[in-house]
Amino acid sequence: MSLPIEDLPAWSHLNDVSFSNVKVTNTEGKGYGVLSQTDLTAAEGTTETPILLTVPHNLVLNAAAVEEHAKEDKDFRQLLEALELRSARTDILLFLLVQTARASRTSHPSVGVSNPWAEYLQFLPKTVSVPTMWPEQERLLLRGTSLWSAVDAKLRALSSELQTIHEASSGIPGWDELLWEGNNPVFFSDWVRLDALYRSRCLELPRSGESMVPCIDMINHSSSATAYYDENSKDEVVLRLRPRSSISGGEEVTISYGDNKSAAEMLFSYGFIDTTSTAESLVLPLMPFADDPLAKAKLVAFGKAPKLHVARENGTIRWESEFAHLKCVNEEDGLEFRVLQETDGGRQLRVFWKDEDVTDRTAEFEELNKSHDFPAVMRLRTVVVVEECLQAQLDWLEESQHDERPSELDQDCVRSATLLRQIEAALLRDTLTQLEQEKNSLLASENVVAYLGSMETASLDLAGAEASNEDEDFS
């Protein structure tokens, strides 16, 4: 079910949401937005800027609100407790899923307690322009970008989450009927939509943390935002005019979704890229060498997904990857893994670097490698690994540009994907140029030259020993 935005004032009045000189309406090319109904100004030096919108605390949706709801709804509490793996996000999405399911039923469901969010969700769009909701052909436009694997991983995670919910709820009376049976069962697309709504509308409140706030989540983004949200002494969420800002009647009120998010992150979370405010950065997965006998141990000891982060800040390119430095060391350098038996019968993997226990410092191998006899060699190895990773990504990005594509594609998706490809390709090329310069500088350094010389000497000594053995006649 959907409700026209013209019905939102009635819902707002019923739930004590207060609008002051602003209204929610359709905006050209952006869906819903908030417009000023009169000229508004926040004079310079004003400490209390005009309040445009006030949302009561009981409508703010976060982990704490879900817990409060579960106290009133014993059926929902039972459903929550049936899930073994929970987080603030999954609790919120499950709450939204139940409210969506209740709103879609013509008859009164036997489980669940209704909440104002059940009706508010009907004002929200049925589709969101984030890549997880793009049709399959449009998602292929992301091949070669940093979003390709991220979107695929997200969709697989969402599928697993919904399967877990289905398995946990199937044996609980009433929930099968509400969620999975009848004329309007829950589909995977419903869960994907709720996740998209959460990512694109979740706010970071000063005191309440990650929360969804009705009506304020209708406000669009601008790098030159004219308003900001805050919490007052009553824990209400208020929208205020920014200091030294002015808005004309009929002009859109905007907030900032963040100035330091990458193009990929903006597209992934919000469905668009603002070139005036996005940061030039990208994140790529980085795995161990396929033939590294210590690969599995390194991943276990590192304890998180290995990544490579590249960014350009104020014209300067930097890269960082905690795992890249660990990836490039081996036993000959002084790395050792030991499995220690614990008193309770369990076993623990410990990491040693030059006989020192560094299990809690696996993210610090950039610093630890400086204690190596040839630190420049260790740095050179890491630079080469990073260069190869970025070159492979750029090659894939350029090759996928020539993939065959259907003629009928959503043009908004095409524009967004094309812009992302251009941004990431430029950053990859410039970073590779910088890495090549650093590599050449390291190759010319005394430390690396000395190491290569020692390796050549050792190789000659080995070859001589082998030749001498061949000359011996043991007959």
C-alpha positions as CSV (number, residue, x, y, z in Angstrom):
1,M,0.0,0.0,0.0
2,S,1.0,3.6,-0.6
3,L,-0.3,6.8,0.8
4,P,-0.1,10.2,-1.1
5,I,2.2,12.8,0.4
6,E,-0.8,15.1,0.7
7,D,-1.9,12.9,3.6
8,L,1.3,13.4,5.6
9,P,0.1,16.6,7.4
10,A,-2.8,14.6,8.9
11,W,-0.4,11.8,10.1
12,S,2.0,14.5,11.5
13,H,-0.8,16.2,13.4
14,L,-2.0,12.9,14.8
15,N,1.5,12.0,16.0
16,D,2.6,15.5,17.3
17,V,5.1,16.3,14.5
18,S,5.3,20.0,14.2
19,F,6.1,21.9,11.0
20,S,6.9,25.6,11.1
21,N,6.8,27.5,7.8
22,V,8.0,24.3,5.8
23,K,6.2,21.5,4.1
24,V,7.0,18.1,2.5
25,T,6.2,18.0,-1.3
26,N,7.4,16.5,-4.5
27,T,10.6,18.1,-5.9
28,E,11.8,17.9,-9.5
29,G,14.2,15.0,-10.0
30,K,14.6,14.3,-6.3
31,G,11.4,12.7,-5.2
32,Y,10.1,14.2,-1.9
33,G,11.7,17.2,-0.3
34,V,11.1,19.9,2.2
35,L,10.2,23.4,0.9
36,S,10.1,26.7,2.8
37,Q,6.7,28.4,2.7
38,T,8.1,31.8,3.5
39,D,11.3,33.8,3.6
40,L,13.5,32.6,6.5
41,T,16.8,34.1,7.8
42,A,19.2,33.2,10.6
43,A,21.1,36.4,11.4
44,E,24.8,36.2,12.1
45,G,25.6,35.8,15.8
46,T,22.2,34.2,16.6
47,T,22.6,31.3,19.0
48,E,19.0,30.0,18.7
49,T,18.2,29.7,15.0
50,P,14.6,29.2,13.8
51,I,13.2,25.7,14.3
52,L,11.6,24.4,11.1
53,L,10.5,20.9,12.2
54,T,10.1,19.1,15.5
55,V,9.7,15.3,15.9
56,P,8.8,13.8,19.3
57,H,11.1,11.3,20.9
58,N,8.6,8.4,20.8
59,L,8.8,8.5,16.9
60,V,12.6,8.2,16.7
61,L,13.4,4.7,15.6
62,N,16.6,3.2,16.9
63,A,17.8,0.1,18.9
64,A,16.5,1.5,22.2
65,A,13.1,2.3,20.6
66,V,12.8,-1.3,19.3
67,E,13.6,-2.6,22.8
68,E,10.8,-0.4,24.3
69,H,8.4,-1.6,21.6
70,A,9.3,-5.2,22.5
71,K,8.2,-4.6,26.1
72,E,4.7,-3.7,24.9
73,D,4.5,-6.4,22.3
74,K,5.3,-9.9,23.7
75,D,4.9,-11.5,20.3
76,F,7.5,-9.3,18.8
77,R,9.8,-9.9,21.8
78,Q,9.5,-13.7,21.2
79,L,10.4,-13.1,17.6
80,L,13.4,-11.0,18.5
81,E,14.7,-13.5,21.0
82,A,14.4,-16.3,18.4
83,L,17.1,-14.7,16.4
84,E,20.6,-15.8,17.4
85,L,22.5,-13.1,15.5
86,R,21.2,-9.7,16.3
87,S,22.4,-6.1,15.8
88,A,20.9,-2.7,16.1
89,R,20.4,-2.6,12.4
90,T,18.7,-6.0,12.1
91,D,16.4,-5.3,15.1
92,I,15.3,-2.1,13.4
93,L,14.8,-3.8,10.0
94,L,12.8,-6.6,11.6
95,F,10.6,-4.0,13.4
96,L,10.0,-2.3,10.0
97,L,9.3,-5.6,8.3
98,V,6.6,-6.5,10.9
99,Q,5.0,-3.0,10.6
100,T,5.1,-3.3,6.8
101,A,3.5,-6.8,6.9
102,R,0.8,-5.6,9.3
103,A,-0.1,-2.6,7.1
104,S,-0.5,-4.8,4.1
105,R,-3.1,-7.1,5.7
106,T,-6.8,-6.4,5.2
107,S,-7.7,-8.5,8.2
108,H,-6.4,-7.9,11.8
109,P,-3.2,-9.9,12.3
110,S,-3.0,-12.2,15.3
111,V,0.5,-11.1,16.2
112,G,2.3,-7.8,16.6
113,V,1.3,-4.4,17.9
114,S,0.7,-1.5,15.5
115,N,2.9,1.6,15.6
116,P,2.9,5.0,13.8
117,W,5.7,3.7,11.6
118,A,3.3,1.2,10.0
119,E,1.4,4.1,8.4
120,Y,4.5,6.3,7.8
121,L,6.2,3.5,5.8
122,Q,3.4,3.9,3.3
123,F,4.5,7.4,2.5
124,L,8.1,6.2,1.6
125,P,9.0,5.3,-1.9
126,K,8.6,1.8,-3.1
127,T,12.1,1.8,-4.7
128,V,15.3,3.6,-3.8
129,S,18.0,4.4,-6.3
130,V,20.8,2.6,-4.4
131,P,22.6,-0.1,-6.5
132,T,21.2,-3.0,-4.4
133,M,17.8,-2.1,-5.9
134,W,19.0,-1.6,-9.4
135,P,17.8,-4.2,-11.9
136,E,20.4,-6.9,-12.7
137,Q,21.3,-5.4,-16.1
138,E,21.9,-2.0,-14.5
139,R,24.1,-3.5,-11.8
140,L,26.4,-4.9,-14.5
141,L,27.4,-1.3,-15.2
142,L,29.3,-1.4,-11.9
143,R,31.7,-4.1,-13.1
144,G,35.3,-3.0,-12.5
145,T,34.4,-0.4,-9.9
146,S,34.9,-0.8,-6.1
147,L,31.1,-1.2,-5.8
148,W,30.9,-4.4,-7.8
149,S,32.0,-6.7,-5.1
150,A,30.4,-4.6,-2.3
151,V,26.9,-4.8,-3.9
152,D,27.3,-8.5,-4.5
153,A,28.4,-9.1,-0.9
154,K,25.5,-6.9,0.4
155,L,22.9,-8.8,-1.6
156,R,24.2,-12.2,-0.4
157,A,24.2,-10.9,3.2
158,L,20.6,-9.7,2.9
159,S,19.6,-13.0,1.5
160,S,21.2,-14.8,4.4
161,E,19.5,-12.5,6.9
162,L,16.1,-13.0,5.5
163,Q,16.6,-16.8,5.5
164,T,17.7,-16.7,9.1
165,I,14.5,-14.7,10.0
166,H,12.4,-17.2,8.1
167,E,13.9,-20.2,9.9
168,A,13.6,-18.5,13.3
169,S,10.0,-17.4,12.9
170,S,8.6,-20.5,11.1
171,G,7.9,-22.4,14.3
172,I,6.4,-19.5,16.2
173,P,2.5,-19.3,16.1
174,G,1.2,-16.4,14.2
175,W,4.4,-15.3,12.5
176,D,4.1,-17.8,9.6
177,E,0.7,-16.4,8.8
178,L,1.8,-12.8,9.0
179,L,5.1,-12.9,7.2
180,W,5.2,-15.9,4.9
181,E,1.7,-17.0,4.1
182,G,-1.5,-15.4,2.8
183,N,-2.0,-13.1,-0.1
184,N,0.9,-10.7,0.7
185,P,3.9,-12.8,1.9
186,V,7.3,-11.2,2.5
187,F,9.7,-11.4,-0.5
188,F,13.4,-10.8,-0.7
189,S,12.7,-7.6,-2.5
190,D,10.8,-6.3,0.6
191,W,13.9,-6.9,2.8
192,V,16.2,-5.3,0.2
193,R,13.9,-2.2,0.1
194,L,13.9,-1.9,3.9
195,D,17.7,-2.1,4.0
196,A,17.8,0.6,1.3
197,L,15.5,2.8,3.3
198,Y,17.5,2.3,6.4
199,R,20.9,3.1,4.7
200,S,19.6,6.1,2.8
201,R,17.5,7.7,5.7
202,C,19.4,6.8,8.8
203,L,20.8,9.8,10.8
204,E,23.6,10.0,13.3
205,L,21.9,11.9,16.2
206,P,24.1,13.6,18.8
207,R,22.8,11.6,21.7
208,S,20.6,8.8,20.3
209,G,23.1,7.6,17.7
210,E,22.0,5.9,14.5
211,S,18.3,6.5,14.2
212,M,15.5,6.9,11.6
213,V,13.4,10.0,12.1
214,P,10.2,10.4,10.2
215,C,9.7,13.6,8.2
216,I,13.2,14.8,8.7
217,D,14.3,11.9,6.5
218,M,12.4,13.6,3.7
219,I,15.0,16.3,3.5
220,N,17.4,16.2,0.6
221,H,21.2,16.7,0.5
222,S,23.2,19.7,-0.6
223,S,26.9,20.6,-0.2
224,S,25.6,24.1,0.6
225,A,23.1,22.9,3.2
226,T,20.7,25.5,4.8
227,A,19.6,23.4,7.8
228,Y,20.8,20.9,10.3
229,Y,19.2,18.5,12.8
230,D,19.8,18.3,16.5
231,E,18.2,17.0,19.7
232,N,16.8,19.3,22.3
233,S,16.4,18.9,26.1
234,K,13.3,16.8,25.7
235,D,15.1,14.4,23.3
236,E,13.0,15.7,20.5
237,V,14.7,15.8,17.1
238,V,14.6,19.4,15.7
239,L,15.4,20.8,12.3
240,R,17.0,24.2,12.5
241,L,18.1,26.8,10.0
242,R,21.8,27.0,9.8
243,P,23.5,30.1,11.2
244,R,24.0,32.9,8.6
245,S,21.6,31.1,6.2
246,S,18.6,32.5,4.4
247,I,15.9,30.7,2.4
248,S,13.3,32.3,0.1
249,G,9.7,31.2,0.1
250,G,9.3,28.1,-2.2
251,E,13.1,27.3,-1.9
252,E,14.1,23.8,-0.9
253,V,15.5,23.2,2.6
254,T,18.6,21.0,2.6
255,I,20.9,19.2,5.0
256,S,24.4,17.6,4.4
257,Y,24.6,13.8,4.2
258,G,28.4,14.1,4.8
259,D,31.3,15.9,3.2
260,N,33.9,13.1,3.5
261,K,32.1,10.2,1.9
262,S,33.5,8.7,-1.3
263,A,31.6,8.6,-4.5
264,A,31.1,4.8,-4.1
265,E,29.8,5.3,-0.6
266,M,27.4,8.1,-1.6
267,L,26.1,5.9,-4.5
268,F,25.9,2.8,-2.3
269,S,24.1,4.5,0.6
270,Y,22.1,7.3,-1.0
271,G,21.8,6.5,-4.7
272,F,23.6,9.5,-6.1
273,I,27.0,11.2,-6.3
274,D,27.5,14.8,-5.4
275,T,30.8,15.8,-7.1
276,T,30.9,19.0,-5.1
277,S,31.1,17.3,-1.7
278,T,32.3,13.7,-2.2
279,A,35.8,12.7,-1.2
280,E,38.1,11.1,-3.8
281,S,38.7,7.7,-2.3
282,L,38.0,4.1,-2.9
283,V,38.3,0.8,-0.9
284,L,39.3,-2.5,-2.4
285,P,39.6,-6.0,-0.9
286,L,43.1,-7.3,-0.5
287,M,43.8,-11.1,-0.1
288,P,46.9,-13.0,0.7
289,F,49.1,-14.6,-2.0
290,A,47.5,-17.7,-3.3
291,D,50.7,-19.7,-2.8
292,D,51.5,-18.4,0.6
293,P,51.6,-21.3,3.1
294,L,50.8,-18.9,5.9
295,A,47.8,-17.3,4.1
296,K,45.1,-18.9,6.3
297,A,47.0,-18.1,9.5
298,K,47.5,-14.5,8.5
299,L,43.8,-14.0,7.8
300,V,42.8,-15.6,11.1
301,A,45.4,-13.6,13.1
302,F,44.4,-10.4,11.3
303,G,40.8,-10.9,12.4
304,K,39.0,-8.7,9.9
305,A,38.4,-8.3,6.2
306,P,41.7,-7.1,4.6
307,K,41.3,-3.9,2.7
308,L,43.2,-1.3,0.7
309,H,42.2,2.3,1.0
310,V,43.3,5.0,-1.5
311,A,42.4,8.7,-1.2
312,R,43.3,12.1,-2.5
313,E,43.2,14.9,0.1
314,N,44.1,18.5,-0.8
315,G,45.8,17.3,-3.9
316,T,47.9,14.7,-2.1
317,I,47.4,11.0,-2.7
318,R,47.8,8.5,0.2
319,W,47.1,4.8,0.5
320,E,46.9,2.6,3.6
321,S,46.4,-1.1,4.1
322,E,47.3,-2.7,7.5
323,F,47.1,-6.1,5.9
324,A,49.4,-5.4,3.0
325,H,52.4,-5.1,5.3
326,L,51.5,-8.4,7.0
327,K,50.9,-10.0,3.6
328,C,54.5,-9.3,2.5
329,V,56.4,-11.0,5.5
330,N,57.3,-14.6,5.8
331,E,59.2,-17.0,8.0
332,E,62.6,-16.1,6.6
333,D,61.9,-12.5,7.7
334,G,61.1,-13.5,11.3
335,L,57.4,-14.2,11.2
336,E,56.2,-17.2,13.1
337,F,52.8,-18.6,14.1
338,R,52.4,-20.9,17.1
339,V,49.3,-22.7,18.4
340,L,49.2,-22.7,22.2
341,Q,47.2,-25.1,24.3
342,E,45.1,-23.5,26.9
343,T,44.2,-24.9,30.3
344,D,40.5,-25.3,29.3
345,G,41.5,-27.5,26.4
346,G,41.1,-24.8,23.8
347,R,43.8,-23.7,21.4
348,Q,45.0,-20.2,20.6
349,L,46.9,-18.9,17.6
350,R,49.7,-16.6,18.5
351,V,51.8,-14.4,16.2
352,F,55.6,-13.8,16.8
353,W,57.8,-11.3,15.0
354,K,61.5,-11.9,15.7
355,D,60.6,-14.0,18.7
356,E,58.4,-11.2,20.2
357,D,54.7,-12.0,20.7
358,V,52.8,-9.5,18.5
359,T,49.4,-11.2,18.5
360,D,47.7,-8.0,19.5
361,R,49.7,-6.0,16.9
362,T,48.9,-7.6,13.6
363,A,47.6,-4.3,12.3
364,E,51.0,-2.7,13.1
365,F,53.3,-4.5,10.7
366,E,54.1,-1.3,8.9
367,E,55.9,-0.2,12.0
368,L,57.2,-3.7,13.0
369,N,58.8,-4.1,9.5
370,K,61.1,-1.2,10.3
371,S,63.0,-3.5,12.7
372,H,63.9,-5.7,9.8
373,D,67.5,-5.7,8.7
374,F,66.4,-4.4,5.3
375,P,63.4,-2.2,6.1
376,A,63.4,-0.6,2.6
377,V,63.1,-4.0,1.1
378,M,60.0,-4.7,3.2
379,R,58.5,-1.3,2.1
380,L,59.4,-2.2,-1.5
381,R,57.5,-5.5,-1.3
382,T,54.4,-3.8,0.1
383,V,54.5,-1.0,-2.6
384,V,54.7,-3.7,-5.3
385,V,51.8,-5.6,-3.8
386,V,49.6,-2.4,-3.7
387,E,50.7,-1.4,-7.2
388,E,49.7,-4.8,-8.6
389,C,46.3,-4.7,-6.8
390,L,45.5,-1.2,-8.2
391,Q,46.8,-2.0,-11.7
392,A,44.6,-5.1,-11.8
393,Q,41.6,-3.0,-10.7
394,L,42.3,-0.4,-13.4
395,D,42.7,-3.0,-16.1
396,W,39.4,-4.5,-15.2
397,L,37.7,-1.1,-15.1
398,E,39.0,-0.3,-18.5
399,E,38.2,-3.7,-20.0
400,S,34.7,-3.7,-18.7
401,Q,34.0,-0.4,-20.3
402,H,33.7,-2.3,-23.6
403,D,31.1,-4.9,-22.3
404,E,28.1,-5.3,-24.4
405,R,25.0,-3.6,-22.9
406,P,21.3,-3.7,-23.6
407,S,20.0,-0.5,-25.3
408,E,17.2,-0.2,-22.8
409,L,18.8,0.8,-19.5
410,D,17.7,3.2,-16.8
411,Q,19.6,6.4,-17.7
412,D,19.9,7.5,-14.1
413,C,21.8,4.3,-13.3
414,V,23.9,4.8,-16.5
415,R,24.9,8.3,-15.4
416,S,25.7,7.3,-11.9
417,A,27.8,4.3,-12.9
418,T,29.6,6.3,-15.6
419,L,30.5,9.1,-13.1
420,L,31.7,6.5,-10.6
421,R,33.9,4.9,-13.2
422,Q,35.5,8.2,-14.2
423,I,36.2,9.2,-10.6
424,E,37.8,5.9,-9.7
425,A,39.8,5.5,-12.9
426,A,41.4,8.9,-12.4
427,L,42.3,8.1,-8.8
428,L,43.7,4.7,-9.8
429,R,45.9,6.2,-12.6
430,D,47.3,8.9,-10.4
431,T,48.0,6.6,-7.5
432,L,49.8,4.1,-9.8
433,T,52.0,7.0,-11.1
434,Q,52.9,7.9,-7.5
435,L,53.6,4.2,-6.5
436,E,55.9,3.7,-9.6
437,Q,57.9,6.8,-8.5
438,E,58.2,5.4,-4.9
439,K,59.2,2.0,-6.3
440,N,62.0,3.4,-8.4
441,S,63.2,5.4,-5.5
442,L,63.3,2.4,-3.2
443,L,65.1,0.3,-5.9
444,A,67.9,2.9,-5.9
445,S,68.2,3.1,-2.1
446,E,71.3,1.8,-0.4
447,N,69.3,-0.6,1.8
448,V,67.7,-2.4,-1.2
449,V,70.9,-2.4,-3.3
450,A,72.8,-4.0,-0.4
451,Y,70.0,-6.6,0.0
452,L,70.0,-7.4,-3.7
453,G,73.8,-7.7,-3.6
454,S,73.7,-10.1,-0.7
455,M,71.1,-12.2,-2.6
456,E,73.3,-12.3,-5.7
457,T,76.3,-13.4,-3.6
458,A,74.2,-16.1,-1.9
459,S,73.0,-17.3,-5.3
460,L,76.5,-17.5,-6.7
461,D,77.8,-19.4,-3.6
462,L,74.9,-21.9,-4.0
463,A,75.6,-22.3,-7.7
464,G,79.3,-22.9,-7.0
465,A,78.5,-25.5,-4.3
466,E,76.2,-27.3,-6.7
467,A,78.9,-27.3,-9.4
468,S,81.5,-28.6,-7.0
469,N,79.2,-31.4,-6.0
470,E,78.7,-32.3,-9.6
471,D,82.5,-32.6,-10.1
472,E,83.0,-35.1,-7.3
473,D,83.1,-38.7,-8.4
474,F,81.8,-41.0,-5.6
475,S,81.9,-44.1,-7.7
